[in-house]
Amino acid sequence: MHRWKRSLALPVTLVAIALGFLISLQAQTQKNVSAAEQISTERMGQMKSVLSNSQAQNVKLQEDHRVLLEQLDAARKKVGTDPQLLAQLKQLQILEGIQAVEGPGIQISIDDRSQKALFPLSPDDIARLINTLKFAGAEAISINGQRIVGSTAIVLSGSSTILVNTIPINRTEGIPYELDAIGDQDTLLDYFSKLEASTLKQNGQTVSITRKTLSIPSYKGAYVFKEAKPIVP
């Protein structure tokens, strides 16, 4: 009898331990479920708060947008009637090159197709010629009909095609390079003759410079700013 009791003692103890563990595990699981429900409830409350704030901000942004549109419309109307502002706008358009202009200046014709020419003009040569005219005070410059502006790129495409504002300007037949520059004619003529014309002629290129009243077209491209933004004071 005692032996039978001793043989049952160990299994009963193990069952009791296992039962206690299951009861403890169930209690902990219930606790975790309750905590998760509480967290879910708190998060739902936070999401509702964020949504409410976003809706309020959206209403404010729409109102700000409406006010800005009204201010812009008023500014446009003011520019259209205020002679001083209208004159300033024209000056800015000329400076940006988006306004066609006319005035006294010089027209430079350069032919690099002669057999005497040691080598044809390169993009670097053209950029140097344009910089010389700028240094001489040119107020507007074009080459073969392309207006030179701050964003103008002069590059070589392929082996011989020169692009200005992404447009080919060098021609294999008929017409040489033609540089038009509006500004003080005496200064432009003096600078270009002394700094550029003599070197071009030494390289076998034909150069002629004429004083003229010129018409220079506007820049036909588009200004695109991806990174640069105005600084708001």
ZIWOBEL-V236181 format. One record per backbone hydrogen bond with DSSP energy under -1.0 kcal/mol. CO is the residue of the C=O (numbers start at 1). NH is the residue of the N-H. E is the energy in kcal/mol with one decimal. If there is no record, write none. Layout:
<<CO,NH,E> <CO,NH,E>>
This chain:
<<1,5,-2.1> <2,6,-2.4> <3,7,-2.0> <4,8,-1.3> <5,9,-1.2> <8,12,-2.0> <9,13,-2.2> <10,14,-2.3> <11,15,-2.6> <12,16,-2.4> <13,17,-2.4> <14,18,-2.7> <15,19,-2.7> <16,20,-2.4> <17,21,-2.2> <18,22,-2.3> <19,23,-2.2> <20,24,-2.4> <21,25,-2.7> <22,26,-2.5> <23,27,-2.0> <24,28,-2.2> <25,29,-2.5> <26,30,-2.4> <27,31,-1.9> <28,32,-2.5> <29,33,-2.5> <30,34,-2.1> <31,35,-2.2> <32,36,-2.7> <33,37,-2.4> <34,38,-2.0> <35,39,-2.5> <36,40,-2.7> <37,41,-2.2> <38,42,-2.3> <39,43,-2.9> <40,44,-2.3> <41,45,-2.0> <42,46,-2.4> <43,47,-2.8> <44,48,-2.2> <45,49,-2.0> <46,50,-2.6> <47,51,-2.6> <48,52,-2.3> <49,53,-2.4> <50,54,-2.6> <51,55,-2.4> <52,56,-1.9> <53,57,-2.5> <54,58,-2.5> <55,59,-2.0> <56,60,-2.0> <57,61,-2.7> <58,62,-2.3> <59,63,-1.9> <60,64,-2.6> <61,65,-2.7> <62,66,-2.1> <63,67,-2.3> <64,68,-2.5> <65,69,-2.3> <66,70,-1.9> <67,71,-2.3> <68,72,-2.8> <69,73,-2.5> <70,74,-2.2> <71,75,-2.4> <72,76,-2.5> <73,77,-2.1> <74,78,-2.2> <75,79,-2.6> <76,80,-1.9> <78,82,-2.6> <82,86,-2.5> <83,87,-2.2> <84,88,-2.1> <85,89,-2.4> <86,90,-2.0> <87,91,-2.1> <88,92,-2.2> <89,93,-2.2> <90,94,-2.4> <91,95,-2.4> <92,96,-2.3> <93,98,-1.6> <97,219,-3.6> <101,216,-3.1> <103,214,-3.1> <104,183,-2.1> <105,212,-2.2> <106,181,-2.2> <107,210,-2.4> <108,179,-3.0> <109,208,-2.1> <110,177,-2.2> <111,206,-2.2> <114,117,-1.2> <122,126,-2.2> <123,127,-2.5> <124,128,-2.1> <125,129,-2.3> <126,130,-2.4> <127,131,-2.3> <128,132,-2.1> <129,133,-1.8> <130,134,-2.3> <131,135,-2.6> <132,136,-1.5> <133,138,-2.3> <134,137,-1.8> <140,182,-2.5> <141,148,-2.8> <142,180,-2.6> <143,146,-1.9> <146,143,-1.9> <149,152,-1.5> <153,165,-1.5> <155,163,-3.1> <157,161,-1.4> <161,157,-4.0> <162,169,-2.4> <163,155,-2.0> <164,167,-1.7> <167,164,-2.8> <173,175,-1.7> <177,110,-2.5> <178,144,-2.5> <179,108,-3.3> <180,142,-2.2> <181,106,-2.2> <182,139,-3.2> <184,188,-2.6> <185,189,-2.7> <186,190,-2.4> <187,191,-2.6> <188,192,-2.5> <189,193,-2.3> <190,194,-2.0> <191,195,-2.7> <192,196,-2.0> <192,197,-2.7> <193,198,-1.2> <196,200,-2.3> <197,201,-2.3> <198,202,-2.0> <199,203,-1.4> <200,205,-2.1> <201,204,-1.8> <203,118,-3.0> <206,111,-2.5> <208,109,-2.8> <210,107,-2.8> <212,105,-2.3> <214,103,-2.1> <216,101,-2.3>>
